Amino acid sequence: MLGRVVVGRERISSVVARLAEELESDLEGRSPVFIGVLKGCVYFFTDLTMSIKTPVEVDFIQVSSYGASTTSSGTVVLVKDITVDVRDRDVYLVEDIVDTGSTLADILHLIRARHPRSVQIVALLSKPSRREIEIEVDFLGFEIDDLFVVGYGLDFAEQYRNLPDIHEYLPDREPPV
């Protein structure tokens, strides 16, 4: 069941604009490749990259670690690999949410094995209270409490991604009568 709105669409739009502005300053003199972590990043990734005026190359990577659960299985499976050559390029890895850090650590390992010049993390959300592996987020939208959230690309069992706001998801609650 959907709970309260954690981050509304207007606040999301505002933070995307701020992040795009910060990234514009960082992109000067770089050869940027923006890699989105599918599927959750898709709305954030699209809004963010369309707000950046500097030409950027885009690609996607997809891993799976949640399935139909609100907690990660701890096992990351590569579903779709990147196709762009990132050697000596500046990579901006775009994530919807950084939770335990385990999935992102595995993705970073895959990307760094291809010898990019640099790798920076861009995340819409971060849950630092859940971190098991310390991940430095270079460009961050919001820190949130330890809530399971859906909407704006985030899902539960592939549902709710299309919501324009980010909601708390309450899996154990019965809908009100």
trRosetta pair geometry for C-beta under 8 A, 3 or more apart (Angstrom, degrees):
i j d omega theta_ij theta_ji phi_ij phi_ji
1 169 7.6 144 74 -163 38 59
1 170 4.9 -32 71 71 89 96
1 171 7.5 163 20 -100 66 19
1 173 4.7 -85 43 82 133 102
1 174 7.3 69 -37 146 145 8
1 175 5.4 175 -109 -80 127 70
2 150 7.2 -102 -108 63 87 120
2 160 7.3 157 -85 -119 105 132
2 163 7.9 146 -116 -96 138 160
2 167 4.7 -8 -158 149 98 154
2 168 7.6 114 -172 75 54 56
2 169 6.6 -43 -109 -108 48 60
2 170 7.4 53 148 21 5 89
3 167 6.0 153 61 171 60 92
3 168 3.5 -39 70 82 124 102
3 169 6.6 -150 9 -79 96 10
3 170 4.6 96 -52 -26 110 111
3 173 7.7 99 -75 26 96 152
4 167 6.9 174 93 -150 29 76
4 168 5.4 29 50 20 71 115
5 8 5.4 45 156 -75 136 78
5 165 4.7 -34 -136 157 112 141
5 166 7.1 98 -163 73 67 51
5 167 5.7 -53 -101 -97 49 71
6 144 6.1 34 172 -135 133 134
6 147 6.4 179 -94 86 144 152
6 149 5.5 -67 25 -116 152 126
6 165 7.9 148 43 159 60 93
6 166 4.9 -61 63 108 100 96
6 167 6.4 143 1 -134 89 16
6 168 5.5 111 -50 -47 110 78
7 11 5.2 -119 -167 86 83 126
7 12 5.8 102 139 -61 112 88
7 125 7.8 -148 -5 -86 149 113
7 142 6.0 -154 -87 -2 143 170
7 144 7.6 -91 -35 -83 113 125
7 152 7.7 -53 86 13 109 151
7 165 6.8 -179 91 -167 53 75
7 166 4.2 22 49 44 93 118
8 11 5.1 92 61 12 75 101
8 12 7.0 -134 105 -7 38 90
8 165 5.0 -30 -126 -122 48 113
8 166 8.0 -109 -56 32 19 73
9 12 5.4 -53 -146 35 34 115
9 13 6.3 36 156 -20 67 103
9 152 7.7 171 -100 -79 72 119
9 164 4.5 -3 -82 147 129 105
9 165 5.3 -81 -38 -77 79 72
10 13 5.7 -51 -149 34 31 112
10 14 6.4 33 152 -20 63 107
11 14 5.5 -53 -148 36 33 115
11 15 6.4 27 157 -15 67 106
11 142 7.9 52 144 -69 118 135
12 15 6.1 -61 -148 39 29 104
12 16 6.2 31 154 -22 65 107
12 44 8.0 -106 -170 -100 111 85
12 47 7.9 49 144 98 102 170
12 124 7.6 9 -139 -157 93 121
12 141 7.7 17 -135 -172 61 142
12 152 6.0 -146 -124 -118 159 157
12 165 7.6 -167 -16 -122 130 49
12 166 7.1 131 -71 -13 124 105
13 16 5.7 -53 -146 34 30 113
13 17 6.5 31 155 -19 63 105
13 47 7.5 -113 -113 -170 63 141
14 17 5.9 -56 -154 34 29 112
14 18 6.6 28 150 -17 64 106
15 18 5.4 -50 -147 37 38 114
15 19 6.2 39 154 -19 68 104
15 124 7.5 104 111 -147 131 75
15 141 4.2 83 151 -149 138 93
15 142 6.5 -55 -112 -41 168 90
16 19 5.8 -54 -145 39 30 110
16 20 6.3 33 154 -21 64 106
16 44 7.1 -156 -100 -147 112 69
16 47 4.8 -36 -157 129 157 119
16 48 5.5 -124 -153 -82 96 69
16 51 6.0 141 145 -6 97 158
16 141 7.4 1 -66 -108 54 123
17 20 5.8 -53 -146 35 29 112
17 21 6.5 31 154 -19 62 105
17 51 6.1 -134 -105 -160 52 147
18 21 5.8 -57 -153 35 31 112
18 22 6.5 29 151 -16 66 106
19 22 5.6 -53 -147 38 34 111
19 23 6.1 33 155 -18 67 107
19 48 6.2 -42 99 -127 123 108
19 122 6.7 105 -176 -158 129 111
19 139 5.4 101 -146 168 99 116
19 141 6.2 -44 -51 -80 134 81
20 23 5.7 -55 -145 39 30 111
20 24 6.4 42 152 -30 63 101
20 48 5.9 -174 -74 -155 92 63
20 51 3.6 -86 -91 115 163 115
20 52 5.1 -143 -151 -68 95 69
21 24 5.6 -44 -150 24 31 116
21 25 7.1 30 153 -15 59 100
22 25 6.1 -57 -162 33 34 110
22 26 6.6 25 147 -13 66 112
22 139 5.8 162 101 -127 132 112
23 26 5.4 -62 -147 42 39 110
23 27 5.9 44 156 -33 73 106
23 48 7.7 73 6 180 156 104
23 52 5.9 -54 98 -103 125 121
23 92 7.1 49 -138 -128 122 158
23 122 7.1 10 -83 -101 126 138
23 139 6.3 19 -69 -110 92 163
24 27 5.9 -53 -144 26 27 114
24 28 7.9 48 156 -41 55 85
24 52 6.2 -177 -75 -139 82 79
24 53 6.4 36 -116 34 120 92
24 54 6.1 157 -129 -12 70 112
25 28 6.8 -36 -174 -7 34 110
26 30 7.3 4 138 -6 68 146
26 120 7.6 -67 161 49 149 174
26 139 7.9 -114 3 -65 157 126
27 30 5.2 -108 -160 45 49 117
27 32 5.4 -40 -133 -37 101 141
27 52 7.2 100 -28 -166 158 123
27 54 4.6 176 118 62 148 167
27 56 7.4 -80 -133 -79 141 106
27 90 7.9 166 -129 97 62 144
28 54 7.8 -131 -73 -95 49 147
30 90 4.1 -38 -170 24 118 156
30 118 8.0 -69 -135 45 123 124
31 88 7.6 26 60 125 140 76
31 89 5.0 -97 102 -133 106 75
31 90 5.8 134 61 15 58 90
31 117 7.6 91 49 16 102 139
32 54 7.0 75 26 117 137 123
32 56 4.7 -45 99 -125 115 93
32 57 6.9 173 103 30 61 74
32 89 7.4 113 -134 175 12 95
32 90 5.1 -45 -95 83 58 103
32 91 7.8 133 -155 -100 58 20
32 92 6.0 6 -159 -5 106 114
33 56 7.2 148 -111 -177 21 84
33 57 4.8 -29 -111 77 73 104
33 58 7.4 157 -166 -93 62 21
33 59 6.4 -2 180 14 107 108
33 84 5.7 -177 -144 113 137 146
33 86 5.6 -122 54 -111 156 91
33 89 5.0 42 -6 143 118 138
33 90 7.0 157 19 79 72 50
33 91 5.2 -27 70 -107 98 67
33 92 7.2 177 84 25 46 72
33 116 7.7 -120 44 -125 123 128
34 45 7.2 149 148 -155 120 96
34 48 7.9 -175 -160 106 148 114
34 49 5.6 -178 81 -93 165 118
34 56 5.1 41 -9 154 111 134
34 57 7.2 171 23 84 69 47
34 58 5.0 -23 70 -107 96 75
34 59 7.6 158 85 29 50 60
34 92 4.8 -25 -108 71 69 106
34 94 5.8 26 -176 -21 95 124
34 122 7.9 -26 -139 31 97 142
35 58 7.6 154 -87 -161 35 54
35 59 5.1 -20 -109 75 80 87
35 60 6.6 151 -163 -103 67 23
35 61 5.8 27 172 -5 115 102
35 82 5.9 -41 -127 -96 126 130
35 84 7.8 -143 -85 46 100 121
35 86 7.8 -26 -47 -84 133 137
35 91 6.0 -5 3 -164 117 102
35 92 7.1 163 23 79 68 51
35 93 5.3 -23 70 -110 101 63
35 94 6.7 176 83 18 44 81
35 111 7.1 -177 55 -107 163 131
36 41 4.3 -165 -167 98 96 134
36 42 6.7 94 161 -87 145 48
36 45 3.8 10 -105 -108 133 156
36 58 7.0 15 -10 -168 103 101
36 59 7.6 -170 23 95 72 39
36 60 4.8 -27 66 -109 89 83
36 61 7.6 178 85 29 44 63
36 94 4.7 -32 -103 70 64 112
37 40 6.8 -8 103 55 89 94
37 41 5.1 102 58 -16 65 133
37 60 7.6 154 -93 -159 14 73
37 61 5.9 -26 -110 72 61 88
37 62 7.3 129 -170 -101 53 42
37 63 7.1 -33 -160 24 99 95
37 93 6.8 45 -39 178 105 90
37 94 6.7 -160 7 86 78 56
37 95 4.9 10 31 -102 133 70
37 96 7.2 -118 77 0 102 78
37 104 7.8 -62 -79 -101 165 78
37 107 6.4 -26 -105 -124 123 166
38 41 6.5 -87 -84 38 34 94
38 42 6.5 46 -123 -58 76 97
38 60 5.0 48 -35 -180 113 121
38 61 6.9 -168 14 87 88 34
38 62 3.9 -37 67 -91 111 97
38 79 7.8 -102 82 75 113 122
38 80 6.6 11 44 51 137 128
39 42 5.8 -21 -178 -22 62 119
39 62 6.7 34 -47 -125 67 113
39 153 7.1 -165 130 -167 69 85
39 155 7.3 11 86 -2 115 134
39 161 7.0 -43 128 -116 114 151
40 95 7.5 19 90 -171 116 60
40 96 3.5 -97 137 5 110 148
40 97 6.8 -70 151 14 148 90
40 153 4.7 95 -175 144 49 100
40 154 5.4 37 -144 -94 107 54
40 155 6.8 -131 -94 6 85 88
40 161 7.5 -134 -115 -122 53 107
41 44 5.3 -81 -162 60 62 106
41 45 4.4 66 142 -35 98 112
41 94 5.2 121 -166 120 143 93
41 95 6.0 -102 -80 -140 120 20
41 96 4.7 -140 -78 -46 58 83
41 124 7.8 168 -124 -8 73 116
41 153 6.1 85 -86 172 3 152
42 45 5.7 -50 -131 37 21 113
42 46 6.3 21 165 -18 59 108
42 153 5.3 172 46 -120 74 113
42 161 7.7 34 48 178 118 127
43 46 6.0 -57 -148 37 26 109
43 47 6.3 20 158 -12 63 109
43 152 5.1 -133 85 -172 145 62
43 153 4.2 -144 22 -49 102 106
43 161 7.6 169 -21 170 120 87
44 47 6.0 -60 -145 41 27 106
44 48 5.9 24 159 -19 65 114
44 94 6.8 -172 111 168 105 112
44 96 5.8 156 15 -106 141 71
44 124 4.7 -98 -121 -55 151 133
44 141 7.9 -101 -141 -33 128 152
44 152 6.7 71 -52 155 88 102
44 153 5.8 -82 -5 8 91 154
45 48 5.9 -61 -143 40 23 110
45 49 6.1 10 167 -8 64 112
45 58 7.8 113 170 -149 114 125
45 94 4.9 120 -101 115 92 145
46 49 6.4 -59 -137 41 23 99
46 50 6.1 17 164 -13 61 114
47 50 6.1 -66 -147 41 23 107
47 51 6.4 20 156 -20 62 114
48 51 5.9 -68 -155 35 28 109
48 52 6.9 25 152 -23 65 105
48 94 6.6 -176 66 -136 152 140
48 122 7.1 132 -176 146 161 142
49 52 5.7 -51 -150 26 40 113
49 56 6.2 -120 -144 68 101 134
49 58 6.1 24 -135 -84 163 131
52 56 6.0 25 102 -10 139 131
56 92 7.9 -39 -153 34 137 128
57 84 6.0 138 142 -135 129 156
59 82 4.7 68 137 -146 137 94
59 83 6.0 -160 -139 42 124 73
59 84 4.4 -134 -50 4 146 117
60 80 6.4 12 111 110 97 129
60 82 7.1 174 74 -101 28 69
61 78 7.7 -54 -174 -144 97 90
61 80 6.3 -177 -154 94 36 78
61 81 6.3 0 -125 -142 87 31
61 82 5.2 -40 -70 -49 96 84
61 107 6.3 136 107 -143 145 111
61 110 7.4 145 -152 98 152 141
61 111 7.8 -103 -35 -68 160 101
62 78 7.7 106 85 -168 58 52
62 79 4.1 -58 108 72 103 109
62 80 3.8 48 30 34 106 101
63 76 5.0 -1 178 -171 130 99
63 77 6.3 151 -162 73 72 44
63 78 5.7 -39 -103 -101 84 45
63 79 6.1 172 -104 7 23 89
63 103 6.1 167 97 -163 136 104
63 106 7.0 136 -142 96 165 123
63 107 6.3 -126 -11 -75 144 103
64 67 7.0 75 169 -60 109 61
64 76 7.3 149 70 -153 41 52
64 77 4.8 -19 56 58 93 101
64 79 5.5 74 -19 -42 102 123
65 72 4.6 4 137 -151 111 98
65 73 5.5 -148 -176 39 63 85
65 74 7.1 135 -165 -1 109 10
65 75 6.5 174 -129 76 80 44
65 76 4.9 -28 -76 -96 113 67
65 77 7.3 167 -71 15 59 72
65 102 7.3 165 -166 98 162 110
65 103 4.9 -132 5 -88 152 117
66 69 5.7 -150 -178 61 70 79
66 70 7.8 12 -159 -119 111 12
66 71 7.5 168 -132 94 80 22
66 72 5.7 -61 -84 -103 68 57
66 73 6.9 -178 -102 -11 18 86
67 73 6.3 59 2 -40 114 125
67 157 7.8 3 143 -102 52 72
68 156 7.7 65 -154 168 60 67
68 157 3.9 39 -129 -101 87 104
69 72 7.8 176 91 -70 115 12
69 73 7.1 111 44 -60 141 81
70 148 4.5 -36 -157 -108 116 157
70 156 6.7 -11 -86 -124 83 107
70 169 7.1 -162 -111 94 120 120
70 171 5.8 -133 -39 -15 136 144
72 99 7.0 160 -30 91 125 137
72 100 6.1 -105 25 14 143 135
72 102 6.4 161 122 59 158 129
72 103 6.6 -136 -131 -40 143 111
74 102 6.4 -52 -133 153 58 164
76 102 7.2 -170 -42 134 118 92
76 103 5.3 146 -97 -122 125 71
76 106 4.5 162 56 72 160 167
76 107 7.7 -123 -179 -45 152 75
78 81 6.1 30 173 -69 124 85
78 110 7.2 133 -95 -101 130 155
81 110 7.7 -132 -131 175 92 135
82 86 7.0 25 118 -29 153 118
82 111 7.6 64 -1 -104 144 84
84 89 7.9 -48 138 44 112 169
85 89 7.5 128 113 -14 64 132
85 114 7.6 -160 -158 176 53 122
86 89 4.7 -109 -160 51 56 119
86 91 5.3 20 -156 -70 131 121
86 111 6.6 -30 81 -163 165 84
86 114 5.0 73 60 112 104 128
86 115 7.6 157 100 73 81 51
86 116 4.4 -38 148 -82 106 103
87 114 6.1 -108 -64 157 70 80
87 115 4.9 23 -124 84 78 101
87 116 6.8 -118 -108 -86 18 43
88 115 7.0 1 -38 128 59 96
88 116 7.1 -121 -5 -151 9 38
88 117 5.1 47 -160 -53 42 96
89 116 5.3 -59 65 -139 69 90
89 117 6.0 -167 67 10 12 98
90 116 6.9 119 -106 172 18 110
90 117 5.4 -44 -69 68 64 112
90 118 4.9 5 -127 54 77 100
90 120 7.6 8 178 5 90 105
91 111 5.9 -175 131 179 167 130
91 116 4.5 -36 -11 -153 116 167
91 118 6.8 -163 33 94 69 54
91 119 4.6 -11 71 -109 110 72
91 120 7.2 170 93 25 59 62
92 120 5.3 -19 -112 69 67 95
92 121 8.0 146 -162 -105 57 10
92 122 5.4 27 176 -11 100 121
92 139 7.8 2 -153 24 111 134
93 104 7.7 129 129 -151 139 95
93 107 6.8 137 -159 128 143 123
93 108 7.2 -108 -5 -87 170 74
93 111 6.5 -106 -76 -42 128 170
93 119 6.2 23 -15 -172 113 97
93 120 7.1 -177 22 86 76 40
93 121 5.4 -30 69 -108 100 60
93 122 6.9 171 80 25 45 74
94 122 4.7 -21 -105 74 70 109
94 123 7.7 162 -159 -82 45 41
95 98 5.9 77 106 -59 147 79
95 104 6.3 -21 -85 -98 156 118
95 121 6.6 -11 9 -165 117 96
95 122 7.1 160 24 84 68 53
95 123 4.5 -17 71 -105 100 88
95 124 7.4 -133 101 14 60 75
96 123 7.3 13 98 -153 12 75
96 124 5.5 -24 -156 34 45 120
96 125 6.6 2 149 29 61 100
96 152 7.8 158 -146 112 111 86
96 153 5.1 -150 -108 107 135 124
96 154 5.6 167 156 -72 141 86
97 123 6.6 91 -121 -170 18 110
97 124 6.7 -48 -68 67 59 90
97 125 4.2 -16 -108 74 84 107
97 126 7.1 170 -159 -82 62 31
97 127 6.9 28 -180 -9 107 99
97 149 7.3 155 -84 58 152 114
97 154 6.4 48 -17 -99 128 123
98 101 6.3 34 -178 -87 96 66
98 104 5.8 -11 -123 -24 92 155
98 121 7.3 50 -69 167 138 139
98 123 4.9 -38 -18 -127 105 164
98 125 7.2 -169 25 100 63 59
98 126 4.6 -5 57 -116 102 80
98 127 7.1 -162 93 28 59 66
98 131 7.7 18 140 -94 98 97
98 135 5.6 -135 -163 80 135 137
98 137 5.8 -144 5 -71 156 125
99 103 7.7 43 47 23 99 113
99 127 5.1 14 -123 46 59 121
99 130 5.0 -37 -179 101 71 140
99 131 7.8 -180 144 -81 33 53
100 103 7.5 93 62 2 95 81
100 130 5.4 -80 -77 142 58 97
100 131 6.3 131 -155 -130 33 30
100 132 4.4 1 -171 14 95 106
100 133 6.7 58 143 18 75 84
101 104 5.6 -68 -154 51 49 109
101 105 5.6 58 149 -33 80 105
101 131 5.1 49 -20 -145 123 80
101 132 5.9 -156 46 56 101 65
101 133 3.6 -147 107 68 120 83
101 134 6.6 5 -143 -41 171 5
101 135 4.2 -176 -133 -16 109 114
102 105 5.7 -54 -147 30 26 113
102 106 6.8 23 156 -15 61 104
102 132 6.1 7 -49 66 97 120
102 133 5.7 123 -75 7 52 126
103 106 5.9 -58 -157 35 32 110
103 107 6.5 29 149 -16 67 107
104 107 5.5 -53 -145 38 37 112
104 108 6.1 42 154 -23 67 103
104 121 7.1 43 -171 -122 134 134
104 133 7.8 -168 67 84 89 120
104 135 5.3 35 97 -114 134 159
105 108 5.7 -51 -146 35 29 114
105 109 6.5 35 152 -23 61 103
105 133 4.7 -32 -48 123 144 156
105 135 6.5 -125 -64 -79 80 109
106 109 5.6 -51 -153 31 32 115
106 110 6.7 33 150 -17 64 103
107 110 5.6 -53 -153 35 36 113
107 111 6.3 29 153 -15 68 107
108 111 5.8 -57 -143 41 32 108
108 112 5.9 27 161 -16 68 112
108 119 6.5 137 -140 130 87 152
108 135 7.7 -176 -29 -127 146 107
109 112 6.1 -56 -137 41 24 107
109 113 6.5 35 157 -30 59 106
110 113 6.0 -55 -156 24 26 116
110 114 7.7 18 150 -15 56 104
111 114 6.1 -65 -170 30 38 109
111 116 6.4 -15 159 -5 92 129
111 119 5.7 114 117 -112 130 142
112 115 7.6 58 178 -70 47 29
112 116 6.9 -84 -111 28 46 94
112 119 6.2 -85 -76 -10 84 149
116 119 5.5 99 74 -59 136 88
120 138 4.1 -50 -166 33 100 159
120 139 6.9 60 149 -4 115 99
121 135 6.6 70 -41 162 172 107
121 136 6.8 152 29 98 125 58
121 137 4.8 -91 101 -126 120 55
121 138 5.2 134 52 12 65 87
121 139 7.2 -166 101 35 52 71
122 137 7.7 100 -116 -168 15 86
122 138 6.8 -47 -70 69 57 91
122 139 4.3 -10 -115 69 78 115
122 140 8.0 -165 -154 -71 44 37
123 126 5.6 86 108 -61 139 90
123 137 4.9 -63 23 -140 121 129
123 139 7.4 151 24 86 55 64
123 140 5.6 -4 66 -114 90 71
123 141 6.8 -117 111 14 56 89
124 141 4.3 -7 -155 22 47 144
124 142 6.9 0 157 27 62 88
124 152 7.6 -152 162 123 163 126
125 141 6.3 -40 -60 68 46 110
125 142 5.4 -19 -109 71 68 91
125 143 7.6 118 -163 -114 61 21
125 144 5.5 -13 -159 3 110 118
125 149 7.1 -126 -160 57 175 147
125 154 7.9 -2 23 -63 143 141
125 166 7.5 151 -63 -150 140 164
126 137 5.6 -117 -78 -10 139 161
126 140 5.6 -31 -12 -142 128 126
126 142 7.3 -174 26 97 72 47
126 143 5.1 -38 72 -107 94 68
126 144 7.3 151 70 20 42 71
127 130 4.4 22 118 19 114 116
127 131 7.4 175 99 -43 67 73
127 143 7.5 132 -94 -162 29 68
127 144 5.8 -40 -87 72 79 81
127 145 7.3 17 -132 132 92 17
127 146 5.8 98 -168 -98 121 56
127 147 7.8 -156 -107 35 126 57
128 131 5.4 -25 -157 -14 48 121
128 143 6.1 -14 -5 -145 106 119
129 145 7.0 6 18 -155 141 52
129 146 4.9 -86 85 -52 127 107
130 146 5.6 133 -54 -114 101 99
131 134 6.2 62 162 -96 131 50
131 135 7.0 -145 -136 21 116 85
137 140 4.6 73 123 -70 128 107
140 143 7.1 27 158 -53 135 77
144 147 6.1 -76 148 36 117 105
144 149 6.8 6 123 -32 165 145
147 168 4.8 -71 -178 -120 131 99
147 169 7.9 131 161 32 88 63
148 156 7.1 68 152 -84 121 114
148 168 7.1 85 70 -163 57 65
148 169 4.8 -67 109 59 98 100
148 171 7.2 -4 74 -18 151 105
149 154 5.4 28 108 113 82 159
149 166 5.1 20 175 176 126 101
149 167 6.5 158 -154 80 74 37
149 168 6.0 -52 -99 -100 71 41
149 169 6.4 154 -123 -3 16 91
150 154 5.0 -147 -129 106 36 93
150 155 5.9 53 -134 -125 97 21
150 156 5.3 -61 -80 -13 133 93
150 159 7.4 -2 -158 101 146 72
150 160 3.7 24 160 115 130 144
150 161 7.5 -86 -171 -70 87 38
150 163 6.7 75 126 29 86 134
150 166 7.3 164 82 -153 28 61
150 167 5.6 -24 64 63 79 90
150 169 4.6 69 -8 -57 112 122
151 154 5.9 0 48 54 40 94
151 160 5.7 -64 -62 160 58 98
151 161 7.4 142 -125 -147 20 19
151 162 8.0 -55 -135 76 58 28
151 163 3.4 -63 -121 80 96 116
151 164 7.0 -26 -174 61 109 19
151 165 5.4 -18 160 91 154 46
151 166 4.6 -172 76 -107 112 38
151 167 5.0 95 -16 9 134 82
152 161 7.8 -87 76 -172 13 52
152 163 6.6 -61 -28 87 56 74
152 164 6.6 47 -74 -170 84 26
152 165 6.9 -68 -34 152 107 7
152 166 5.2 -53 22 -66 121 85
153 161 5.4 14 -136 -158 22 90
154 160 7.3 -29 97 106 67 105
154 161 6.8 172 60 -112 24 64
154 166 6.6 52 30 -130 131 96
155 158 5.4 14 170 -111 149 16
155 159 6.0 128 -161 54 94 36
155 160 5.6 152 -128 61 59 84
155 161 4.7 -23 -73 -61 103 89
156 159 5.7 -33 71 59 73 92
156 160 6.0 35 24 23 84 128
156 169 5.2 158 -41 -170 139 163
156 171 7.0 -171 -159 -81 150 107
158 161 7.3 -39 -170 -20 46 117
160 163 5.4 -17 -173 -8 75 118
160 167 7.3 -100 -170 48 132 116
160 169 7.1 -178 40 -90 173 123
163 166 7.6 135 101 -88 113 29
163 167 6.4 -34 126 -2 161 112
170 173 4.1 11 132 11 121 123
